[in-house]
């Protein structure tokens, strides 16, 4: 069930987001027009799914129309989102953005040392991906059963920065943390809209067989090392470390139980009879000793061999 969400950065305090593109889609290249070199590439392409944290994300065509037309938009082009390596800017006339049928394309003039370094790295293949920083979005969420949640961004209200990146992947810690927050918000809205919580994965209580440390996890216990000592983890079924997942074997009731089974009673009778036979045999040998000691006499005498 699609859930539409609107986020206003001024009223909700939403932080900027980043979205990076695989190297095969950025289409980075350096064009030389006389004495002027230009870096051309795509910040993103419409309709393509990108993995961001625990969900998939795509940009709908037309999502940048509003922000590109806004007078206050002043996007900076830099390498690896680092302002120390900014090499072009809209307000300086060195950066031009265009939304076409493919995606959001940028064209940056190479006018300084930083720009020439970026152009050289793009030209030799060292840098091949793109990324952009944005905020204030409208989006639609889908939570299909047994599938990864999907987010479609339909409007981008604020665009801050874009440019080439060395590692075009949405795997850095800050991106993951922000993605987790966005997904948690969407799940809460999903629950509110449907009246039912999103299905949750089964969790296991695991216990270390070495140190007894316990933890909750969605993974099978045997696949998780103990975070305390690195030992083997097992599913906690009964108290105490070192317990096996397998049910205990049924060896019959213990000796201290009140009710004794017939089998156990017969075994005890046999044991008592055997004990009596041994005692009688010892008494017989003691009575036949050379010193004539009886069974109640001295027990240190030797028997007649």
C-alpha positions in Angstrom: 0.0 0.0 0.0 1.7 3.3 -1.1 2.0 5.8 1.7 2.5 9.5 0.7 4.7 11.5 3.0 5.6 15.2 2.9 8.6 16.5 4.8 9.2 20.2 5.3 12.8 20.8 6.4 12.0 24.0 8.2 9.2 22.5 10.3 10.5 19.0 10.9 14.2 19.6 11.1 15.0 17.0 8.4 18.7 16.8 7.6 20.2 16.7 4.1 20.3 13.4 2.4 22.9 12.0 -0.1 22.3 9.7 -3.0 25.1 8.1 -5.0 25.0 6.5 -8.4 26.8 3.4 -9.7 29.8 4.1 -11.9 28.0 2.7 -15.0 25.2 5.4 -14.8 27.0 8.7 -14.1 28.3 9.0 -17.6 31.1 11.4 -16.5 33.2 12.8 -19.2 35.4 15.8 -19.9 34.7 17.9 -23.0 37.3 20.3 -24.5 35.8 23.3 -26.3 38.7 25.4 -27.5 40.5 26.6 -24.4 37.6 25.7 -22.0 37.2 22.3 -20.5 33.9 21.1 -19.1 33.0 18.2 -16.8 29.6 16.7 -17.8 27.7 14.0 -16.0 24.5 12.9 -14.3 23.8 13.4 -10.6 21.0 10.9 -10.8 18.8 9.1 -13.4 15.1 9.0 -13.2 13.3 5.7 -12.4 16.4 3.7 -11.5 16.4 1.9 -8.1 19.3 2.6 -5.8 20.0 0.7 -2.6 20.0 3.1 0.4 20.4 1.4 3.8 17.5 -1.0 4.3 15.3 0.2 1.4 15.4 0.9 -2.3 15.1 4.5 -3.6 14.4 6.1 -7.0 13.8 9.7 -8.3 10.6 10.3 -10.3 10.9 12.4 -13.5 10.1 16.0 -12.8 11.2 15.8 -9.1 13.7 18.7 -9.6 11.5 21.0 -11.6 10.6 23.2 -8.6 14.1 23.5 -7.1 15.7 24.2 -10.4 13.3 27.1 -11.0 13.7 28.6 -7.5 15.8 31.8 -7.4 17.4 30.8 -4.1 18.9 27.6 -5.5 22.7 27.9 -5.6 24.2 24.5 -6.1 28.0 23.9 -5.6 30.0 21.2 -7.5 32.7 19.6 -5.5 34.6 16.3 -5.3 33.6 13.7 -2.7 31.2 16.2 -1.1 34.2 18.1 0.2 33.8 21.9 0.2 37.6 22.2 0.2 37.5 20.8 -3.3 34.6 22.9 -4.7 35.4 23.7 -8.3 32.1 25.2 -9.7 29.0 27.1 -8.6 25.7 28.2 -10.1 25.9 31.7 -8.8 29.4 32.1 -10.3 28.1 31.0 -13.7 30.5 28.0 -13.8 27.8 25.3 -13.1 24.7 24.6 -15.1 22.0 22.1 -14.2 19.4 20.6 -16.6 16.6 18.1 -16.0 16.0 16.0 -19.2 14.2 12.8 -19.9 17.2 10.8 -18.5 17.9 12.5 -15.2 19.5 15.5 -13.6 22.6 16.5 -15.7 25.3 18.9 -14.7 27.9 20.7 -16.6 30.8 22.4 -14.8 33.4 24.7 -16.3 37.0 23.8 -15.4 38.5 27.1 -14.3 40.9 26.4 -11.4 43.5 23.9 -10.1 40.9 21.8 -8.2 38.7 21.6 -11.3 41.7 20.5 -13.4 42.6 17.8 -10.9 39.0 16.5 -11.0 39.0 16.6 -14.8 42.3 14.7 -14.9 41.0 12.0 -12.6 37.8 11.6 -14.5 39.7 11.4 -17.8 42.0 8.6 -16.6 39.1 6.7 -15.0 40.1 7.2 -11.3 36.7 8.9 -10.6 33.7 7.5 -12.4 30.6 8.0 -10.1 28.4 10.9 -9.0 26.5 11.9 -6.0 24.2 14.8 -4.8 23.0 16.3 -1.5 19.3 17.2 -1.2 16.5 17.8 1.3 12.8 18.8 1.7 11.3 16.0 -0.2 7.9 14.6 -1.0 7.9 10.8 -1.5 5.8 7.7 -1.7 6.6 4.5 0.2 5.6 1.0 -0.6 5.9 -2.0 1.8 5.3 -5.1 -0.3 5.0 -8.3 1.6 8.3 -10.2 2.0 10.2 -7.6 -0.1 12.5 -4.7 0.5 10.6 -1.4 1.2 10.6 1.1 -1.7 10.7 4.9 -1.7 9.9 7.0 -4.7 11.0 10.7 -4.4 8.4 12.8 -6.3 9.7 16.3 -5.3 13.1 17.7 -4.2 12.6 21.1 -2.6 16.3 21.8 -1.7 19.4 20.9 -3.7 22.8 21.9 -2.1 25.7 20.1 -3.8 26.6 17.5 -6.4 29.6 16.2 -8.2 32.0 13.3 -8.9 32.9 10.8 -6.1 35.5 8.1 -5.9 33.3 5.6 -4.2 29.8 5.9 -5.7 28.0 3.8 -3.1 25.4 4.6 -0.4 27.4 2.8 2.3 29.0 5.5 4.4 28.0 5.6 8.1 26.2 9.0 7.9 24.1 7.8 4.9 23.1 4.6 6.7 22.1 6.5 9.9 20.0 8.9 8.0 18.5 6.1 6.0 17.5 4.2 9.2 15.8 7.3 10.4 13.8 7.8 7.2 12.8 4.2 7.1 11.7 4.2 10.7 9.5 7.3 10.0 8.0 5.7 7.0 7.2 2.5 9.0 5.5 4.5 11.7 3.3 6.2 9.0 2.6 2.8 7.5 1.3 1.5 10.8 -0.7 4.6 11.4 -2.3 4.5 7.9 -3.1 0.8 7.9 -3.8 0.3 11.6 -1.5 -2.7 11.7 2.3 -2.9 12.2 4.6 -3.9 9.5 5.5 -7.6 9.9 8.6 -8.0 11.9 11.4 -10.5 11.5 11.6 -13.3 14.0 14.2 -12.7 16.7 16.2 -15.2 18.7 17.7 -15.0 22.2 21.2 -16.3 21.9 23.7 -17.3 24.7 27.4 -17.8 24.5 28.5 -21.3 25.5 31.8 -19.8 26.7 31.0 -16.8 28.9 27.2 -16.9 29.1 26.6 -13.5 27.4 23.1 -13.2 25.9 21.7 -11.0 23.0 18.7 -10.6 20.8 19.3 -11.1 17.0 17.4 -11.7 13.8 20.1 -14.1 12.7 20.4 -17.7 13.7 22.5 -18.0 16.8 25.1 -20.3 15.2 25.8 -17.6 12.7 26.6 -14.9 15.3 29.9 -14.8 17.3 29.8 -13.7 20.9 30.5 -9.9 21.0 32.2 -10.3 24.4 34.6 -13.2 23.9 34.1 -14.3 20.3 32.8 -17.7 21.4 30.1 -19.8 19.8 26.5 -18.7 20.4 23.5 -21.1 20.9 19.8 -20.4 21.2 18.9 -19.9 24.8 16.2 -22.5 25.8 17.1 -23.1 29.4 19.0 -21.2 32.2 22.8 -21.3 32.4 25.6 -21.1 29.8 26.7 -24.0 27.8 23.2 -25.5 27.3 22.5 -27.4 24.1 19.6 -26.6 21.8 18.7 -30.3 21.7 16.2 -31.5 24.3 17.7 -33.5 27.1 17.7 -37.3 26.8 15.1 -39.1 28.8 17.2 -41.3 31.1 14.3 -41.9 33.6 13.7 -40.3 36.9 16.5 -39.4 39.2 17.3 -41.1 42.5 15.9 -38.2 44.5 12.5 -38.2 42.9 9.5 -39.4 45.1 8.0 -41.8 42.6 10.3 -44.7 41.4 9.5 -46.6 38.3 9.1 -50.4 38.4 12.2 -50.7 36.3 14.2 -48.7 38.8 12.7 -50.7 41.7 13.8 -53.9 40.1 17.3 -52.5 39.6 17.5 -51.4 43.3 16.4 -54.9 44.4 19.1 -56.5 42.3 21.7 -54.1 43.7 20.6 -54.9 47.3 20.7 -58.6 46.7 24.1 -58.4 45.1 25.4 -56.3 48.0 24.1 -58.9 50.5 25.8 -61.7 48.6 29.2 -59.9 48.7 28.8 -59.3 52.5 28.0 -63.0 53.1 31.0 -64.1 51.0 33.3 -61.8 53.0 31.8 -63.1 56.3 32.4 -66.7 55.2 36.0 -66.1 54.3 36.6 -64.3 57.6 35.2 -67.2 59.6 37.6 -69.6 57.8 40.7 -67.5 58.6 43.7 -69.3 60.4 43.3 -67.0 63.5 39.7 -68.0 63.9 38.4 -64.4 63.7 34.7 -64.1 63.3 32.8 -61.7 61.1 32.6 -59.4 64.1 36.3 -59.7 64.9 39.3 -58.0 63.5 39.0 -57.2 59.8 42.8 -56.8 59.2 43.4 -60.5 59.2 44.2 -62.3 55.9 42.1 -65.0 54.5 43.3 -68.6 53.9 44.5 -68.7 50.4 
